[in-house]
Amino acid sequence: MCLHAYITQLYGQKEFTVIPPDQTPYVYPLPGNSWVSEVNDVKSPDLDKFPLFAKATPVSFVVEPGETLFIPCGWWHTARSLTPTISVALDCLNASNWKNFMSEVDMNLRQRKPQLAKAVQSYLSMAGNVLKAFEKVGVTV
């Protein structure tokens, strides 16, 4: 939901593949769930079914124990464990991704529970203003 993610590898090796957000049309977002790609295997995609994926430029790398990966809001990513692993993930929401987060929540609610959409948007708008004020004075919540 347009959150930044920090993933710290504590044990084992994990391979990540990331794709920049400007390549979203090439990853075939799932209708009704725009955070999920219809392409199940980025290593061996079915290009007959997903021909635009040939234009995508996925980048793969291994994260080792003691390393932390930052995945900015909007970047497509997938991971697979190369060995038994333990990872810790932290999602982050702040002024840099707040508007995108609100848009994602609004779109999701309008599709699933339209009667709640206005109330949630009002609440998130107020919460965003409070968080923005806290950030300006250096208070973390």
The first five atom37 places (N, CA, C, CB, O) and aatype in JSON, in Angstrom:
{
  "aatype": [12, 4, 10, 8, 0, 18, 9, 16, 5, 10, 18, 7, 5, 11, 6, 13, 16, 19, 9, 14, 14, 3, 5, 16, 14, 18, 19, 18, 14, 10, 14, 7, 2, 15, 17, 19, 15, 6, 19, 2, 3, 19, 11, 15, 14, 3, 10, 3, 11, 13, 14, 10, 13, 0, 11, 0, 16, 14, 19, 15, 13, 19, 19, 6, 14, 7, 6, 16, 10, 13, 9, 14, 4, 7, 17, 17, 8, 16, 0, 1, 15, 10, 16, 14, 16, 9, 15, 19, 0, 10, 3, 4, 10, 2, 0, 15, 2, 17, 11, 2, 13, 12, 15, 6, 19, 3, 12, 2, 10, 1, 5, 1, 11, 14, 5, 10, 0, 11, 0, 19, 5, 15, 18, 10, 15, 12, 0, 7, 2, 19, 10, 11, 0, 13, 6, 11, 19, 7, 19, 16, 19],
  "atom_mask": [
    [1, 1, 1, 1, 1],
    [1, 1, 1, 1, 1],
    [1, 1, 1, 1, 1],
    [1, 1, 1, 1, 1],
    [1, 1, 1, 1, 1],
    [1, 1, 1, 1, 1],
    [1, 1, 1, 1, 1],
    [1, 1, 1, 1, 1],
    [1, 1, 1, 1, 1],
    [1, 1, 1, 1, 1],
    [1, 1, 1, 1, 1],
    [1, 1, 1, 0, 1],
    [1, 1, 1, 1, 1],
    [1, 1, 1, 1, 1],
    [1, 1, 1, 1, 1],
    [1, 1, 1, 1, 1],
    [1, 1, 1, 1, 1],
    [1, 1, 1, 1, 1],
    [1, 1, 1, 1, 1],
    [1, 1, 1, 1, 1],
    [1, 1, 1, 1, 1],
    [1, 1, 1, 1, 1],
    [1, 1, 1, 1, 1],
    [1, 1, 1, 1, 1],
    [1, 1, 1, 1, 1],
    [1, 1, 1, 1, 1],
    [1, 1, 1, 1, 1],
    [1, 1, 1, 1, 1],
    [1, 1, 1, 1, 1],
    [1, 1, 1, 1, 1],
    [1, 1, 1, 1, 1],
    [1, 1, 1, 0, 1],
    [1, 1, 1, 1, 1],
    [1, 1, 1, 1, 1],
    [1, 1, 1, 1, 1],
    [1, 1, 1, 1, 1],
    [1, 1, 1, 1, 1],
    [1, 1, 1, 1, 1],
    [1, 1, 1, 1, 1],
    [1, 1, 1, 1, 1],
    [1, 1, 1, 1, 1],
    [1, 1, 1, 1, 1],
    [1, 1, 1, 1, 1],
    [1, 1, 1, 1, 1],
    [1, 1, 1, 1, 1],
    [1, 1, 1, 1, 1],
    [1, 1, 1, 1, 1],
    [1, 1, 1, 1, 1],
    [1, 1, 1, 1, 1],
    [1, 1, 1, 1, 1],
    [1, 1, 1, 1, 1],
    [1, 1, 1, 1, 1],
    [1, 1, 1, 1, 1],
    [1, 1, 1, 1, 1],
    [1, 1, 1, 1, 1],
    [1, 1, 1, 1, 1],
    [1, 1, 1, 1, 1],
    [1, 1, 1, 1, 1],
    [1, 1, 1, 1, 1],
    [1, 1, 1, 1, 1],
    [1, 1, 1, 1, 1],
    [1, 1, 1, 1, 1],
    [1, 1, 1, 1, 1],
    [1, 1, 1, 1, 1],
    [1, 1, 1, 1, 1],
    [1, 1, 1, 0, 1],
    [1, 1, 1, 1, 1],
    [1, 1, 1, 1, 1],
    [1, 1, 1, 1, 1],
    [1, 1, 1, 1, 1],
    [1, 1, 1, 1, 1],
    [1, 1, 1, 1, 1],
    [1, 1, 1, 1, 1],
    [1, 1, 1, 0, 1],
    [1, 1, 1, 1, 1],
    [1, 1, 1, 1, 1],
    [1, 1, 1, 1, 1],
    [1, 1, 1, 1, 1],
    [1, 1, 1, 1, 1],
    [1, 1, 1, 1, 1],
    [1, 1, 1, 1, 1],
    [1, 1, 1, 1, 1],
    [1, 1, 1, 1, 1],
    [1, 1, 1, 1, 1],
    [1, 1, 1, 1, 1],
    [1, 1, 1, 1, 1],
    [1, 1, 1, 1, 1],
    [1, 1, 1, 1, 1],
    [1, 1, 1, 1, 1],
    [1, 1, 1, 1, 1],
    [1, 1, 1, 1, 1],
    [1, 1, 1, 1, 1],
    [1, 1, 1, 1, 1],
    [1, 1, 1, 1, 1],
    [1, 1, 1, 1, 1],
    [1, 1, 1, 1, 1],
    [1, 1, 1, 1, 1],
    [1, 1, 1, 1, 1],
    [1, 1, 1, 1, 1],
    [1, 1, 1, 1, 1],
    [1, 1, 1, 1, 1],
    [1, 1, 1, 1, 1],
    [1, 1, 1, 1, 1],
    [1, 1, 1, 1, 1],
    [1, 1, 1, 1, 1],
    [1, 1, 1, 1, 1],
    [1, 1, 1, 1, 1],
    [1, 1, 1, 1, 1],
    [1, 1, 1, 1, 1],
    [1, 1, 1, 1, 1],
    [1, 1, 1, 1, 1],
    [1, 1, 1, 1, 1],
    [1, 1, 1, 1, 1],
    [1, 1, 1, 1, 1],
    [1, 1, 1, 1, 1],
    [1, 1, 1, 1, 1],
    [1, 1, 1, 1, 1],
    [1, 1, 1, 1, 1],
    [1, 1, 1, 1, 1],
    [1, 1, 1, 1, 1],
    [1, 1, 1, 1, 1],
    [1, 1, 1, 1, 1],
    [1, 1, 1, 1, 1],
    [1, 1, 1, 1, 1],
    [1, 1, 1, 1, 1],
    [1, 1, 1, 1, 1],
    [1, 1, 1, 1, 1],
    [1, 1, 1, 0, 1],
    [1, 1, 1, 1, 1],
    [1, 1, 1, 1, 1],
    [1, 1, 1, 1, 1],
    [1, 1, 1, 1, 1],
    [1, 1, 1, 1, 1],
    [1, 1, 1, 1, 1],
    [1, 1, 1, 1, 1],
    [1, 1, 1, 1, 1],
    [1, 1, 1, 1, 1],
    [1, 1, 1, 0, 1],
    [1, 1, 1, 1, 1],
    [1, 1, 1, 1, 1],
    [1, 1, 1, 1, 1]
  ],
  "atom_positions": [
    [[0.83, -1.19, 0.0], [0.0, 0.0, 0.0], [0.87, 1.25, 0.0], [-0.94, 0.01, 1.21], [0.67, 2.17, 0.79]],
    [[1.82, 1.25, -0.9], [2.69, 2.41, -1.08], [3.51, 2.73, 0.17], [1.86, 3.62, -1.46], [3.75, 3.9, 0.48]],
    [[3.93, 1.71, 0.86], [4.78, 1.88, 2.03], [6.23, 1.67, 1.64], [4.36, 0.91, 3.16], [6.53, 0.88, 0.74]],
    [[7.13, 2.37, 2.31], [8.55, 2.07, 2.17], [8.81, 0.83, 3.03], [9.47, 3.31, 2.61], [8.14, 0.63, 4.05]],
    [[9.75, 0.0, 2.64], [10.05, -1.21, 3.41], [11.55, -1.3, 3.69], [9.56, -2.47, 2.66], [12.38, -1.05, 2.82]],
    [[11.85, -1.65, 4.92], [13.22, -1.98, 5.32], [13.2, -3.46, 5.67], [13.72, -1.08, 6.54], [12.42, -3.89, 6.52]],
    [[14.06, -4.24, 5.03], [14.11, -5.66, 5.3], [15.53, -6.0, 5.74], [13.7, -6.5, 4.04], [16.49, -5.83, 4.99]],
    [[15.65, -6.48, 6.98], [16.95, -6.85, 7.52], [17.08, -8.36, 7.55], [17.16, -6.25, 8.93], [16.21, -9.06, 8.09]],
    [[18.14, -8.85, 6.98], [18.42, -10.28, 6.95], [19.21, -10.65, 8.2], [19.21, -10.68, 5.64], [20.33, -10.17, 8.4]],
    [[18.63, -11.49, 9.04], [19.3, -11.9, 10.28], [20.08, -13.2, 10.1], [18.28, -12.07, 11.39], [21.16, -13.37, 10.66]],
    [[19.51, -14.1, 9.3], [20.12, -15.42, 9.14], [19.84, -15.92, 7.73], [19.59, -16.43, 10.21], [18.72, -15.78, 7.23]],
    [[20.82, -16.5, 7.09], [20.62, -17.09, 5.77], [20.7, -16.06, 4.65], [0.0, 0.0, 0.0], [20.95, -14.88, 4.89]],
    [[20.49, -16.53, 3.44], [20.58, -15.7, 2.25], [19.23, -15.65, 1.54], [21.67, -16.22, 1.3], [18.54, -16.66, 1.4]],
    [[18.88, -14.45, 1.1], [17.63, -14.27, 0.38], [17.91, -13.49, -0.9], [16.57, -13.52, 1.27], [18.6, -12.47, -0.88]],
    [[17.37, -13.99, -2.0], [17.52, -13.29, -3.27], [16.29, -12.4, -3.5], [17.7, -14.3, -4.44], [15.16, -12.87, -3.41]],
    [[16.53, -11.14, -3.8], [15.47, -10.19, -4.11], [15.55, -9.82, -5.58], [15.57, -8.93, -3.22], [16.63, -9.76, -6.16]],
    [[14.4, -9.57, -6.16], [14.32, -9.01, -7.51], [13.43, -7.78, -7.41], [13.76, -10.07, -8.56], [12.32, -7.85, -6.88]],
    [[13.93, -6.65, -7.92], [13.18, -5.4, -7.87], [12.99, -4.86, -9.28], [13.9, -4.36, -6.99], [13.8, -5.08, -10.18]],
    [[11.88, -4.14, -9.45], [11.55, -3.51, -10.73], [11.06, -2.1, -10.41], [10.46, -4.34, -11.54], [10.18, -1.93, -9.56]],
    [[11.61, -1.07, -11.08], [11.22, 0.31, -10.78], [9.74, 0.58, -11.06], [12.07, 1.28, -11.6], [9.13, -0.07, -11.91]],
    [[9.17, 1.55, -10.34], [7.74, 1.84, -10.49], [7.35, 2.34, -11.87], [7.33, 2.86, -9.48], [6.2, 2.17, -12.28]],
    [[8.28, 2.96, -12.61], [7.92, 3.44, -13.94], [7.7, 2.29, -14.93], [9.0, 4.38, -14.47], [7.25, 2.52, -16.06]],
    [[8.01, 1.07, -14.51], [7.79, -0.1, -15.35], [6.52, -0.88, -14.96], [8.99, -1.02, -15.28], [6.34, -2.03, -15.38]],
    [[5.68, -0.26, -14.18], [4.44, -0.91, -13.73], [3.61, -1.49, -14.88], [3.59, 0.08, -12.95], [3.08, -2.59, -14.73]],
    [[3.47, -0.8, -16.02], [2.67, -1.39, -17.1], [3.23, -2.74, -17.6], [2.6, -0.42, -18.26], [2.48, -3.54, -18.16]],
    [[4.51, -2.98, -17.4], [5.13, -4.21, -17.89], [4.94, -5.4, -16.95], [6.59, -3.98, -18.11], [5.19, -6.54, -17.34]],
    [[4.5, -5.15, -15.72], [4.38, -6.25, -14.75], [2.94, -6.74, -14.58], [4.92, -5.82, -13.41], [2.69, -7.64, -13.79]],
    [[2.01, -6.16, -15.32], [0.62, -6.62, -15.34], [0.01, -6.67, -13.93], [0.54, -7.99, -15.98], [-0.24, -7.75, -13.4]],
    [[-0.24, -5.5, -13.33], [-0.91, -5.49, -12.02], [-2.24, -6.23, -12.1], [-1.13, -4.05, -11.52], [-2.98, -6.1, -13.08]],
    [[-2.53, -6.98, -11.09], [-3.76, -7.77, -11.03], [-4.96, -6.85, -10.93], [-3.72, -8.76, -9.83], [-5.01, -6.0, -10.04]],
    [[-5.95, -6.98, -11.82], [-7.16, -6.16, -11.7], [-7.82, -6.38, -10.34], [-8.15, -6.48, -12.85], [-8.05, -7.51, -9.92]],
    [[-8.11, -5.28, -9.65], [-8.74, -5.39, -8.34], [-7.74, -5.52, -7.2], [0.0, 0.0, 0.0], [-8.13, -5.43, -6.03]],
    [[-6.45, -5.72, -7.5], [-5.41, -5.77, -6.47], [-4.11, -5.29, -7.1], [-5.26, -7.23, -5.87], [-3.24, -6.09, -7.46]],
    [[-3.99, -3.99, -7.24], [-2.9, -3.39, -7.99], [-1.52, -3.55, -7.35], [-3.18, -1.94, -8.18], [-0.53, -3.07, -7.91]],
    [[-1.44, -4.2, -6.2], [-0.14, -4.42, -5.54], [0.45, -5.77, -5.93], [-0.29, -4.34, -4.01], [1.57, -6.1, -5.55]],
    [[-0.32, -6.56, -6.69], [0.11, -7.91, -7.05], [0.23, -7.99, -8.57], [-0.89, -8.98, -6.51], [-0.63, -7.52, -9.3]],
    [[1.32, -8.61, -9.02], [1.53, -8.8, -10.45], [0.93, -10.13, -10.89], [3.03, -8.75, -10.79], [0.94, -11.11, -10.15]],
    [[0.41, -10.14, -12.11], [-0.08, -11.4, -12.68], [1.08, -12.3, -13.12], [-1.01, -11.11, -13.87], [0.9, -13.5, -13.31]],
    [[2.28, -11.71, -13.28], [3.46, -12.48, -13.68], [3.96, -13.24, -12.46], [4.58, -11.56, -14.28], [4.48, -12.64, -11.52]],
    [[3.81, -14.56, -12.48], [4.17, -15.37, -11.31], [5.66, -15.64, -11.19], [3.44, -16.67, -11.36], [6.16, -15.83, -10.08]],
    [[6.37, -15.67, -12.29], [7.78, -16.05, -12.27], [8.59, -15.02, -13.05], [7.98, -17.47, -12.86], [8.62, -15.06, -14.28]],
    [[9.26, -14.11, -12.34], [10.02, -13.06, -13.03], [11.3, -13.59, -13.65], [10.35, -11.93, -12.06], [11.89, -12.94, -14.51]],
    [[11.75, -14.76, -13.22], [12.95, -15.38, -13.79], [12.65, -16.05, -15.14], [13.55, -16.41, -12.81], [13.48, -16.04, -16.04]],
    [[11.47, -16.62, -15.26], [11.06, -17.29, -16.51], [9.61, -16.92, -16.82], [11.22, -18.85, -16.39], [8.73, -17.77, -16.74]],
    [[9.37, -15.67, -17.17], [7.98, -15.25, -17.41], [7.41, -15.86, -18.69], [7.89, -13.73, -17.48], [8.14, -16.17, -19.63]],
    [[6.12, -16.02, -18.69], [5.41, -16.49, -19.88], [5.2, -15.28, -20.79], [4.04, -17.19, -19.51], [4.22, -14.54, -20.64]],
    [[6.11, -15.08, -21.74], [6.05, -13.9, -22.6], [4.94, -13.98, -23.64], [7.38, -13.7, -23.29], [4.57, -12.96, -24.23]],
    [[4.4, -15.17, -23.87], [3.23, -15.26, -24.75], [2.02, -14.65, -24.06], [2.94, -16.74, -25.14], [1.21, -13.97, -24.68]],
    [[1.91, -14.9, -22.76], [0.79, -14.39, -21.96], [1.05, -12.94, -21.51], [0.55, -15.29, -20.74], [0.11, -12.15, -21.38]],
    [[2.34, -12.6, -21.25], [2.7, -11.27, -20.74], [3.81, -10.66, -21.6], [3.17, -11.38, -19.26], [4.93, -10.5, -21.13]],
    [[3.51, -10.31, -22.86], [4.55, -9.85, -23.77], [5.25, -8.56, -23.34], [3.97, -9.65, -25.12], [6.43, -8.38, -23.63]],
    [[4.55, -7.66, -22.65], [5.18, -6.41, -22.23], [6.27, -6.63, -21.17], [4.13, -5.46, -21.69], [7.13, -5.77, -20.98]],
    [[6.22, -7.77, -20.48], [7.24, -8.03, -19.46], [8.64, -8.08, -20.06], [6.93, -9.35, -18.73], [9.63, -7.87, -19.35]],
    [[8.74, -8.34, -21.35], [10.05, -8.35, -22.03], [10.71, -6.98, -21.95], [9.89, -8.78, -23.5], [11.94, -6.88, -22.06]],
    [[9.93, -5.91, -21.76], [10.48, -4.56, -21.65], [10.94, -4.22, -20.23], [9.45, -3.54, -22.1], [11.65, -3.24, -20.03]],
    [[10.56, -5.03, -19.26], [10.94, -4.79, -17.86], [12.42, -5.07, -17.66], [10.09, -5.67, -16.9], [13.01, -5.89, -18.36]],
    [[13.02, -4.37, -16.71], [14.44, -4.58, -16.4], [14.59, -4.97, -14.93], [15.27, -3.3, -16.7], [15.06, -4.17, -14.12]],
    [[14.19, -6.2, -14.58], [14.34, -6.63, -13.2], [15.81, -6.71, -12.81], [13.65, -7.99, -12.98], [16.66, -7.09, -13.61]],
    [[16.09, -6.35, -11.57], [17.45, -6.44, -11.02], [17.39, -7.39, -9.84], [18.01, -5.01, -10.59], [16.58, -7.22, -8.93]],
    [[18.24, -8.41, -9.86], [18.28, -9.4, -8.77], [19.6, -9.31, -8.03], [18.07, -10.84, -9.32], [20.64, -9.02, -8.61]],
    [[19.54, -9.57, -6.72], [20.73, -9.53, -5.87], [20.44, -10.33, -4.61], [21.14, -8.07, -5.52], [19.29, -10.62, -4.3]],
    [[21.49, -10.69, -3.89], [21.36, -11.49, -2.68], [21.61, -10.6, -1.46], [22.34, -12.69, -2.69], [22.57, -9.82, -1.43]],
    [[20.75, -10.73, -0.47], [20.92, -10.03, 0.8], [21.44, -11.04, 1.81], [19.56, -9.36, 1.29], [20.86, -12.12, 2.0]],
    [[22.52, -10.68, 2.45], [23.23, -11.56, 3.39], [22.89, -11.18, 4.83], [24.77, -11.48, 3.16], [22.35, -10.1, 5.07]],
    [[23.19, -12.07, 5.8], [22.96, -11.74, 7.21], [23.68, -10.44, 7.59], [23.44, -12.89, 8.11], [24.83, -10.22, 7.24]],
    [[22.96, -9.59, 8.32], [23.51, -8.31, 8.76], [23.26, -7.17, 7.79], [0.0, 0.0, 0.0], [23.57, -6.03, 8.1]],
    [[22.71, -7.46, 6.62], [22.42, -6.41, 5.64], [20.95, -6.02, 5.69], [22.8, -6.89, 4.22], [20.07, -6.84, 5.98]],
    [[20.7, -4.74, 5.41], [19.34, -4.22, 5.36], [19.07, -3.67, 3.97], [19.1, -3.13, 6.44], [19.88, -2.92, 3.42]],
    [[17.95, -4.05, 3.41], [17.53, -3.59, 2.1], [16.41, -2.56, 2.3], [17.05, -4.78, 1.2], [15.48, -2.78, 3.07]],
    [[16.51, -1.44, 1.59], [15.44, -0.44, 1.57], [14.73, -0.54, 0.24], [16.0, 0.99, 1.81], [15.35, -0.42, -0.82]],
    [[13.42, -0.75, 0.28], [12.6, -0.79, -0.93], [11.64, 0.4, -0.87], [11.81, -2.17, -1.07], [10.71, 0.4, -0.06]],
    [[11.87, 1.41, -1.72], [10.99, 2.59, -1.7], [9.57, 2.27, -2.16], [11.58, 3.68, -2.56], [9.34, 1.31, -2.9]],
    [[8.66, 3.09, -1.72], [7.26, 3.0, -2.13], [7.15, 2.9, -3.65], [6.47, 4.22, -1.62], [7.77, 3.68, -4.37]],
    [[6.36, 1.95, -4.11], [6.09, 1.83, -5.53], [6.98, 0.87, -6.3], [0.0, 0.0, 0.0], [6.68, 0.52, -7.44]],
    [[8.08, 0.45, -5.68], [8.97, -0.49, -6.37], [8.4, -1.89, -6.27], [10.41, -0.45, -5.78], [8.01, -2.33, -5.18]],
    [[8.33, -2.58, -7.4], [7.89, -3.97, -7.43], [9.02, -4.83, -6.89], [7.49, -4.42, -8.88], [10.19, -4.58, -7.18]],
    [[8.68, -5.83, -6.1], [9.73, -6.68, -5.55], [9.19, -8.07, -5.24], [10.33, -6.06, -4.29], [8.01, -8.26, -4.94]],
    [[10.09, -9.01, -5.31], [9.79, -10.38, -4.93], [11.06, -10.94, -4.31], [9.31, -11.24, -6.16], [12.16, -10.44, -4.54]],
    [[10.9, -12.0, -3.52], [12.06, -12.58, -2.85], [11.91, -14.09, -2.8], [12.23, -12.01, -1.43], [10.81, -14.64, -2.83]],
    [[13.07, -14.74, -2.73], [13.05, -16.18, -2.51], [14.25, -16.52, -1.63], [13.1, -16.98, -3.87], [15.34, -15.98, -1.79]],
    [[14.02, -17.41, -0.71], [15.08, -17.84, 0.21], [16.01, -18.81, -0.52], [14.48, -18.5, 1.48], [15.56, -19.77, -1.15]],
    [[17.29, -18.55, -0.41], [18.29, -19.45, -1.0], [18.72, -20.5, 0.01], [19.51, -18.66, -1.49], [19.17, -21.58, -0.35]],
    [[18.56, -20.17, 1.29], [18.86, -21.06, 2.4], [17.77, -20.83, 3.44], [20.32, -20.8, 3.0], [16.96, -19.93, 3.26]],
    [[17.72, -21.62, 4.51], [16.79, -21.27, 5.59], [17.11, -19.84, 6.06], [16.89, -22.3, 6.78], [18.28, -19.49, 6.25]],
    [[16.08, -19.03, 6.25], [16.31, -17.61, 6.56], [15.44, -17.11, 7.71], [16.05, -16.77, 5.34], [14.38, -17.66, 8.02]],
    [[15.94, -16.06, 8.31], [15.16, -15.26, 9.26], [15.36, -13.81, 8.86], [15.6, -15.52, 10.78], [16.49, -13.33, 8.78]],
    [[14.27, -13.12, 8.59], [14.3, -11.72, 8.19], [13.32, -10.93, 9.04], [13.97, -11.55, 6.69], [12.35, -11.47, 9.56]],
    [[13.6, -9.65, 9.18], [12.68, -8.74, 9.86], [12.35, -7.62, 8.89], [13.31, -8.17, 11.2], [13.24, -7.0, 8.3]],
    [[11.05, -7.35, 8.72], [10.62, -6.3, 7.8], [9.91, -5.2, 8.59], [9.68, -6.87, 6.71], [9.16, -5.46, 9.53]],
    [[10.17, -3.97, 8.18], [9.54, -2.8, 8.79], [8.98, -1.95, 7.67], [10.55, -1.99, 9.68], [9.71, -1.52, 6.78]],
    [[7.68, -1.7, 7.71], [7.06, -0.81, 6.73], [7.03, 0.6, 7.3], [5.62, -1.28, 6.37], [6.82, 0.79, 8.5]],
    [[7.25, 1.59, 6.44], [7.38, 2.97, 6.89], [6.43, 3.87, 6.1], [8.84, 3.47, 6.73], [6.32, 3.78, 4.88]],
    [[5.75, 4.72, 6.82], [4.83, 5.68, 6.24], [5.21, 7.05, 6.78], [3.33, 5.33, 6.56], [5.25, 7.25, 7.99]],
    [[5.48, 8.0, 5.88], [5.82, 9.36, 6.31], [5.35, 10.34, 5.23], [7.36, 9.5, 6.56], [4.61, 9.98, 4.33]],
    [[5.8, 11.59, 5.34], [5.33, 12.62, 4.42], [5.67, 12.29, 2.96], [5.93, 13.96, 4.79], [4.94, 12.7, 2.06]],
    [[6.76, 11.57, 2.73], [7.17, 11.3, 1.35], [6.24, 10.33, 0.63], [8.57, 10.75, 1.34], [6.19, 10.34, -0.6]],
    [[5.52, 9.5, 1.36], [4.65, 8.54, 0.69], [3.2, 8.61, 1.18], [5.18, 7.15, 0.9], [2.38, 7.77, 0.81]],
    [[2.87, 9.6, 2.0], [1.53, 9.71, 2.58], [0.44, 9.86, 1.52], [1.47, 10.88, 3.54], [-0.57, 9.17, 1.57]],
    [[0.64, 10.78, 0.55], [-0.39, 11.0, -0.48], [-0.63, 9.74, -1.31], [0.02, 12.17, -1.41], [-1.78, 9.4, -1.62]],
    [[0.44, 9.05, -1.67], [0.29, 7.81, -2.44], [-0.44, 6.75, -1.61], [1.66, 7.28, -2.89], [-1.28, 6.01, -2.14]],
    [[-0.12, 6.68, -0.33], [-0.79, 5.74, 0.57], [-2.29, 6.04, 0.6], [-0.19, 5.82, 1.99], [-3.11, 5.13, 0.48]],
    [[-2.64, 7.33, 0.77], [-4.06, 7.7, 0.81], [-4.77, 7.33, -0.49], [-4.2, 9.2, 1.08], [-5.91, 6.87, -0.46]],
    [[-4.11, 7.54, -1.62], [-4.72, 7.2, -2.91], [-4.95, 5.7, -3.02], [-3.83, 7.68, -4.07], [-5.99, 5.25, -3.51]],
    [[-3.96, 4.92, -2.58], [-4.09, 3.45, -2.64], [-5.24, 2.98, -1.74], [-2.76, 2.77, -2.21], [-6.04, 2.13, -2.16]],
    [[-5.32, 3.51, -0.53], [-6.39, 3.12, 0.39], [-7.75, 3.5, -0.21], [-6.2, 3.78, 1.78], [-8.69, 2.71, -0.17]],
    [[-7.84, 4.71, -0.75], [-9.09, 5.18, -1.33], [-9.53, 4.28, -2.49], [-8.95, 6.63, -1.81], [-10.69, 3.88, -2.56]],
    [[-8.59, 3.97, -3.39], [-8.92, 3.12, -4.53], [-9.39, 1.74, -4.06], [-7.7, 2.98, -5.48], [-10.37, 1.2, -4.56]],
    [[-8.67, 1.18, -3.09], [-9.01, -0.14, -2.58], [-10.39, -0.13, -1.92], [-7.95, -0.62, -1.58], [-11.2, -1.02, -2.17]],
    [[-10.65, 0.87, -1.09], [-11.95, 0.94, -0.41], [-13.1, 1.17, -1.38], [-11.93, 2.04, 0.64], [-14.17, 0.58, -1.22]],
    [[-12.9, 2.02, -2.36], [-13.97, 2.29, -3.33], [-14.36, 1.01, -4.07], [-13.53, 3.36, -4.35], [-15.52, 0.84, -4.44]],
    [[-13.39, 0.11, -4.27], [-13.69, -1.15, -4.95], [-14.34, -2.16, -4.01], [-12.41, -1.75, -5.54], [-15.22, -2.91, -4.42]],
    [[-13.91, -2.17, -2.75], [-14.35, -3.22, -1.83], [-15.45, -2.79, -0.86], [-13.17, -3.7, -1.04], [-16.39, -3.54, -0.61]],
    [[-15.33, -1.57, -0.33], [-16.32, -1.07, 0.64], [-16.55, 0.42, 0.41], [-15.84, -1.33, 2.11], [-16.1, 1.26, 1.19]],
    [[-17.25, 0.75, -0.66], [-17.4, 2.16, -1.03], [-18.05, 3.02, 0.04], [-18.21, 2.27, -2.28], [-17.78, 4.22, 0.12]],
    [[-18.9, 2.43, 0.88], [-19.57, 3.21, 1.91], [-18.59, 3.72, 2.98], [-20.65, 2.37, 2.57], [-18.9, 4.69, 3.67]],
    [[-17.43, 3.08, 3.12], [-16.43, 3.51, 4.1], [-15.42, 4.5, 3.55], [-15.71, 2.32, 4.64], [-14.73, 5.17, 4.31]],
    [[-15.33, 4.6, 2.25], [-14.25, 5.36, 1.6], [-14.16, 6.81, 2.07], [-14.44, 5.34, 0.11], [-13.08, 7.28, 2.4]],
    [[-15.3, 7.53, 2.12], [-15.26, 8.94, 2.52], [-14.82, 9.11, 3.96], [-16.63, 9.57, 2.33], [-14.01, 9.99, 4.26]],
    [[-15.33, 8.29, 4.85], [-14.97, 8.4, 6.27], [-13.49, 8.11, 6.48], [-15.82, 7.43, 7.13], [-12.82, 8.82, 7.23]],
    [[-12.98, 7.09, 5.82], [-11.57, 6.74, 5.97], [-10.7, 7.84, 5.38], [-11.26, 5.4, 5.28], [-9.68, 8.19, 5.97]],
    [[-11.08, 8.4, 4.24], [-10.29, 9.49, 3.64], [-10.26, 10.71, 4.56], [-10.86, 9.86, 2.27], [-9.23, 11.37, 4.67]],
    [[-11.37, 11.03, 5.19], [-11.4, 12.16, 6.13], [-10.46, 11.9, 7.3], [-12.82, 12.4, 6.65], [-9.68, 12.77, 7.7]],
    [[-10.53, 10.7, 7.84], [-9.65, 10.34, 8.97], [-8.18, 10.4, 8.55], [-10.0, 8.92, 9.48], [-7.36, 10.97, 9.26]],
    [[-7.85, 9.81, 7.4], [-6.46, 9.8, 6.95], [-5.95, 11.2, 6.65], [-6.31, 8.92, 5.72], [-4.78, 11.51, 6.88]],
    [[-6.82, 12.05, 6.13], [-6.43, 13.43, 5.85], [-6.07, 14.16, 7.14], [-7.55, 14.17, 5.12], [-5.06, 14.86, 7.19]],
    [[-6.89, 13.99, 8.17], [-6.58, 14.61, 9.47], [-5.31, 14.02, 10.07], [-7.76, 14.42, 10.45], [-4.45, 14.76, 10.56]],
    [[-5.19, 12.7, 10.02], [-4.0, 12.05, 10.57], [-2.75, 12.51, 9.83], [-4.13, 10.51, 10.49], [-1.7, 12.73, 10.44]],
    [[-2.84, 12.66, 8.53], [-1.7, 13.14, 7.74], [-1.27, 14.53, 8.13], [0.0, 0.0, 0.0], [-0.08, 14.81, 8.21]],
    [[-2.24, 15.4, 8.38], [-1.9, 16.77, 8.81], [-1.21, 16.76, 10.17], [-3.17, 17.65, 8.86], [-0.27, 17.52, 10.4]],
    [[-1.67, 15.91, 11.07], [-1.04, 15.8, 12.39], [0.38, 15.27, 12.25], [-1.87, 14.88, 13.33], [1.31, 15.81, 12.84]],
    [[0.56, 14.22, 11.46], [1.9, 13.65, 11.26], [2.84, 14.65, 10.6], [1.81, 12.37, 10.41], [4.01, 14.74, 10.96]],
    [[2.32, 15.4, 9.63], [3.14, 16.41, 8.95], [3.61, 17.47, 9.95], [2.35, 17.06, 7.8], [4.77, 17.89, 9.92]],
    [[2.71, 17.89, 10.83], [3.08, 18.88, 11.85], [4.15, 18.31, 12.78], [1.83, 19.32, 12.67], [5.1, 19.01, 13.12]],
    [[4.0, 17.06, 13.19], [5.0, 16.42, 14.04], [6.36, 16.35, 13.33], [4.54, 15.01, 14.45], [7.39, 16.62, 13.93]],
    [[6.35, 15.99, 12.06], [7.61, 15.89, 11.3], [8.29, 17.25, 11.21], [7.35, 15.34, 9.9], [9.52, 17.32, 11.28]],
    [[7.53, 18.31, 11.04], [8.11, 19.65, 10.91], [8.85, 20.09, 12.17], [7.04, 20.65, 10.58], [9.83, 20.82, 12.11]],
    [[8.36, 19.64, 13.32], [9.02, 20.03, 14.58], [9.96, 18.95, 15.08], [7.99, 20.34, 15.66], [10.52, 19.07, 16.18]],
    [[10.14, 17.9, 14.29], [11.12, 16.88, 14.65], [10.65, 15.8, 15.61], [0.0, 0.0, 0.0], [11.47, 15.1, 16.19]],
    [[9.33, 15.67, 15.79], [8.79, 14.65, 16.68], [8.47, 13.41, 15.84], [7.51, 15.17, 17.42], [7.82, 13.51, 14.8]],
    [[8.94, 12.25, 16.3], [8.59, 11.02, 15.6], [7.5, 10.3, 16.38], [9.83, 10.1, 15.42], [7.47, 10.31, 17.61]],
    [[6.61, 9.68, 15.63], [5.5, 8.98, 16.24], [5.67, 7.49, 16.0], [4.15, 9.48, 15.68], [4.83, 6.7, 16.43]]
  ]
}
